[in-house]
């Protein structure tokens, strides 16, 4: 920035806006993805994401416009918004018209000597990760999660689609990467694998056509992996006695368990922030071996009382649901297939609700 009033009105240098092509969109918690570093002469690309947000950054260092083709693997995104910084006086980190994707592909004319960031969310109103509010001293207070505040003193009752409903993914929004309604219960999806250093992998995505949460990965020997729903609001299920979901797929060599995420066992360092600051968190209520593999969708109904550590207190602070596959190797002898290196996971989950 040039803030010296004796040199004229303060202004931002172009390189300041160019920095913004990273800092505004590549947020805390994002991970860098594999991308073609130099797909065209003078063009350089990077890509970053968290569980719901994707940012693709393209630099055109040449003196001419370049029509660059992009292909996104495993894509469930319909549109991306380009934010442009270029020598044009009007292109100071400015949002352009959304571009549509066809089978995960799109082509964009990158202006000469420009930086363009493509994002799948409305960056005019949302900044992923942490935002800050004004402090009493003119500075900033402690970080606060934008739109996702787990206030269990004002817990909402699940009621999407019908009473007790969480989501059947008919309410999935590809642009925001959220399910549900901001007027009640809503949130994101995620995949996870562990423990640290283990070779397990897992990704979670929403198939908007078939309206399912898709889990794809591999659980290594003695490992685990799963997918889940992260709530943007604390919920209470005290008026319900069962949880139900529909599942299909294969996970030979693994057991499937269901966990109910509670505020008191969600770490304070997680986004959105939970209430557990102990050395050991994540002790969620769980039901082991909740469902067996099946190519035909099965509706699973489980009493809440069958979850470990289930109490009226936990019923009043539900902040998410997750399904976890743990390595067992029990199918090895029966199938004739050696799963000693791990078990492959390919499963679909939908129609998630609580019942009286």
C-alpha positions, 0 to 999 in steps of 0.5 A, a space after each residue: 500500500 501507499 499510505 503517504 497522503 503527501 504523495 496523493 490519495 492512498 492506494 493499493 499497489 497491484 501486487 497487493 491485490 495479487 497477494 489477495 488472490 492467495 490470502 482471500 481464498 487459501 485459508 487456514 486448514 486448506 490443503 494443497 492439491 496435486 495440479 499441473 504446475 505449468 500446463 501452458 507456456 507462461 501459465 502456472 497453476 495451483 489448487 487448494 481445498 478444505 472439506 467444502 471449499 476449492 480454490 484454483 489459482 492460475 498465473 498468466 505471465 505472458 503478454 497475451 491472453 491465454 485460453 486455458 483448459 482446466 479439468 477437475 478430477 472427481 468433480 461435483 462442482 457446477 460453477 466456479 467464480 473467477 477473481 481477477 487481478 490484471 494490468 486493467 485498472 478495473 481488475 483489482 481482485 474483482 469477481 467476474 461472471 461465473 463459469 460453468 463446468 461440463 463433466 468437471 471441465 471448463 476453459 477460461 481466457 486468462 488475461 495477459 500478466 494476470 492472476 486469476 483465482 477460481 472458487 466454488 463459494 460466494 467470496 463476497 459474503 463468506 471467508 472460509 476458516 477464521 474471521 475476526 471482529 473488532 475489539 474494544 481497543 480498535 484491534 481484533 478479538 479472538 477468532 470467530 468462525 463465520 456462520 458456524 457457531 456451536 451454541 448449545 444453549 440455543 440448540 436446534 431440533 433437526 427438521 430438514 425435509 421432515 420432523 427429525 430430518 438431518 439431510 437426504 442431500 436433496 438440499 445439497 448446494 454444490 456452490 456453497 458445499 453445504 446441506 440443510 437450511 440456514 434457518 435450522 440445521 445445516 453444515 458440511 461434509 468431510 472425509 478423514 483417515 488415520 492414525 497419523 502415519 498410517 496408509 489409510 485414505 478416505 474422501 467424502 463427496 456428495 453425488 448430487 444426482 443420486 443424492 448420496 454421501 459417497 465414501 471412497 478410500 482404503 483402510 490399511 491394516 490396523 487403521 481406520 477412515 470415515 466420512 461425516 456431517 459437520 454441523 454449523 449449529 448445535 442440535 438437540 435430539 432429546 425428543 427422539 429415541 432412534 437414528 436412521 440412515 440408508 447405506 449401500 456399498 462394499 467394505 470387505 475386511 472392515 467393520 462399519 461403526 456410527 458415531 454421534 459427535 457431541 460438543 463436549 468431545 469436539 476439540 476447541 481447536 477444530 473448526 467449528 470450535 467444540 468444547 473439549 480442551 483436554 489431552 484426549 477428545 473424540 470420545 463420541 457415543 458409538 455403535 460398533 458394526 452398525 451395518 454389513 456390506 450390501 450392494 442393495 441400499 439398506 435402511 438402518 434404524 438404531 436406538 440411541 440408547 445403544 450408543 456408548 456413553 449416551 445420556 440426556 446431556 449428550 442428546 442436547 449437544 449433537 454437533 455432527 454424525 460420522 461413519 467410520 470403517 475400522 480394519 478387521 480382516 474378518 472377510 479374508 478367509 471367506 472371500 479368498 482375497 488377501 486384504 492384509 494390505 487393507 480393505 477397499 471402501 466404496 459406500 453411499 449414505 443418505 436419508 439421515 434422520 432421527 425418529 421418535 
